[in-house]
Amino acid sequence: MDLDFLPEHAEFRKEVRGWIEANYPAENRRKQEAGEHLTKEDILSWHRILNTKGWLSPSWPVEYGGTGWDSVRKYIFSEELARAQTSQTSFGLGMIGPVLYTFGTPEQKAKFLPGTMNGDIWWCQGYSEPGAGSDLAGLSTKAERITEDGKDYYVVTGQKTWTTQGHFADWGFFLVRTDATAKKQEGITFLLIDMTTPGITVRPIITIEGGHEVNDVFLDNVKVPVENRIGEENKGWTVAKYLLGHERSGIAGVARSKRGIEKLREIAAAEPADDTAPLLKDADFRRKIADLEIDLAALEYTELRTLAAESKGKGPGPEASLLKVKGTEVGQRLTELTLEAAAHYGAPYAKGLSGDNSLAIPSWAAKSAPTYFNMRKTSIFGGSNEIQRNIIAKAVLGL
């Protein structure tokens, strides 16, 4: 594989880096450095800046707002976003977007794609249930078909959980069971649901680091027009697998992990206040960083191969599972090492225990424990890593 960048790619990187530095919202940067949670409005501010520039969703087809970049430019762009530690865009952009332009009707594309791009529609994902997480095909939220006043509806009843940013969402994409007698992967339908529909209740789940990112969603006889179905009835599993392939590819986070390792080296090289040797002088700690860098380099090659395949028109295959497993493992090990570097400064919630910042904890150290705790989820969501290993064993190894 030829990994040398052409001169035009180097110029592109320079252009992207300069534009991000000039346009990334200062308030978002301030909040991130202070360890504050970004609001929906904060996230949308960056989302809309990217959309105005035409750089919001490079992987989408040009006719729906994509950039038309080659795989190298897409990769460079993701690296520069990670280098600048920019915030994410609105949830679901990289998941429901590909589903809509691949499986949606012309009417669905016209209704949802423009609003998704410009930030008028914020999505959430209704997949996991209390009894169906890793075994997603075991979901029990049901949808019954009815006709009322000459119009066809599904009436949906059940519960979804771990619904990321459901409290922000205008619409959600949900998996529901429309045939209880079929095999688990069959009898499932993919629906788009207006989150303001009567019968929907969103209840917050406060995660271990104290954040409100995920929710329980209860659906009590929620009426959904049949026109909001994606694909055929009882064939939603095909759509769901396609979406999960895009989600798992994105979870890898190679560029952000590379930036995280750079930051970790800076932290470990700093002179401690007690005149002891910097942590980077410790051979065992250097070995841990080196091992992590080796695994990240291998992951990067896999991601580049996947990008090359996508540039030739191939969708994410079993490589998406490889990226998901190794990407989340690398990310978790990175937060573990950062917490180790923080030492006693990483004590959970130490900042503010006395009502102020009298302990003079560095901002990065104050965030190290909450970030560590929050990253534990990544090996579970998007399909647990154990399930991904089963997929790899079957699709790649033929076991």
Secondary structure, 3 states (H helix, E strand, C coil): CCCCCCHHHHHHHHHHHHHHHHHCCHHHHHHHHHCCCCCHHHHHHHHHHHHHHCCCCCCCCHHHCCCCCCHHHHHHHHHHHHHCCCCCCCCCHHHHHHHHHHHCCHHHHHHHHHHHHHCCCCEEEECCECCECCCHHHCCCEEEEEEECCEEEEEEEEEECCCCCCCCCCEEEEEEECCCCCCCCCCEEEEEEECCCCCEEEEEEECCCCCEEEEEEEEEEEEEEHHHEECCCCEHHHHHHHHHHHHHHHHCCHHHHHHHHHHHHHHHHCCCCCCCCCHHHCHHHHHHHHHHHHHHHHHHHHHHHHHHHHHCCCCCCCHHHHHHHHHHHHHHHHHHHHHHHHHHHHCCCCCCCCCCCCCCCCHHHHCHHHHHHHHHHHHCCCCCHHHHHHHHHHHCCCC
